[in-house]
Amino acid sequence: MQPLDLLPRGQFTPLNEISISGIIAAFVHIVLIVASLLFVFNILFGGIKLIISGGNREKSEESRRQIVNAFIGVFIVFATWGILGFLSQFFGVDLLTFEIPTL
């Protein structure tokens, strides 16, 4: 009879298995998540400001700029991610997992 394995899968890493490369990869993923959340909030707040502006030209231009800047920012973040993925495959170097050799 085999013992029952109740450990959660893929959620926790033992402290002796944490590496610099894992920390960098986790940081990159967190940056992508934060950028996505900021994009959504900027779009929502820009849209609300546009609705509330009530035809005021200055306020509607300001909210339009906020929405455009949100799209530009999310494009830059994900384009950088895509370029890194392309360069990884083109040069045969894995730039997205950040594996650092150990001695």
C-alpha positions in Angstrom: 0.0 0.0 0.0 1.4 3.4 -1.0 1.2 6.4 1.4 -1.4 9.1 0.7 0.3 12.2 -0.7 -1.6 15.3 0.5 1.0 17.9 -0.4 -0.3 20.6 -2.8 1.1 20.4 -6.3 3.1 23.3 -7.7 2.3 25.8 -4.9 5.2 25.7 -2.5 8.9 25.4 -3.1 11.1 24.2 -0.2 13.6 26.8 0.9 16.6 24.7 -0.1 15.4 24.7 -3.7 15.0 28.5 -4.1 17.5 29.9 -6.6 18.4 33.3 -8.0 17.1 32.3 -11.4 13.7 31.3 -9.9 13.5 34.6 -8.1 14.2 36.5 -11.3 11.7 34.5 -13.3 9.1 35.0 -10.6 9.8 38.8 -10.6 9.3 38.9 -14.4 5.9 37.2 -14.0 4.9 39.5 -11.2 5.8 42.5 -13.4 3.6 41.2 -16.1 0.7 40.7 -13.7 1.1 44.1 -12.2 1.3 45.7 -15.7 -1.9 44.0 -16.7 -3.7 45.1 -13.6 -2.5 48.7 -14.0 -3.7 48.6 -17.6 -7.2 47.5 -16.6 -7.5 50.1 -13.8 -6.2 52.9 -16.1 -8.7 51.9 -18.8 -11.6 51.8 -16.2 -10.6 55.1 -14.5 -10.0 56.8 -17.9 -13.4 55.6 -19.1 -15.1 56.8 -15.9 -13.4 60.2 -16.2 -14.5 60.4 -19.8 -18.1 59.8 -18.9 -17.9 62.2 -15.9 -16.3 65.0 -18.0 -19.7 65.9 -19.3 -18.4 67.4 -22.5 -15.6 69.5 -20.9 -13.0 69.5 -23.6 -10.0 69.6 -21.3 -11.2 66.8 -19.0 -12.2 64.6 -21.9 -8.7 65.1 -23.5 -7.0 64.2 -20.2 -9.0 61.0 -19.9 -8.4 60.1 -23.5 -4.6 60.6 -23.0 -4.9 58.3 -19.9 -6.5 55.6 -22.0 -4.0 55.9 -24.8 -1.1 55.9 -22.3 -2.5 52.7 -20.8 -2.5 51.0 -24.2 1.0 52.2 -25.0 2.3 51.0 -21.6 0.8 47.5 -21.9 2.0 47.3 -25.5 5.6 48.1 -24.4 5.6 45.6 -21.6 4.2 42.7 -23.7 6.2 43.6 -26.8 9.3 43.4 -24.6 8.2 39.9 -23.4 7.6 38.9 -27.1 10.9 40.2 -28.2 12.7 38.3 -25.5 10.8 35.1 -26.6 11.8 35.7 -30.2 15.5 36.3 -29.3 15.4 33.2 -27.1 14.4 31.0 -30.0 16.5 32.8 -32.6 19.8 32.6 -30.7 19.0 29.3 -29.0 19.4 30.9 -25.5 16.6 30.6 -23.0 16.2 34.2 -21.9 12.8 33.7 -20.2 13.7 31.2 -17.6 16.9 32.8 -16.4 18.8 29.6 -15.5 22.1 30.5 -13.9 24.7 27.8 -13.8 25.9 26.6 -10.4 29.5 25.9 -9.5 
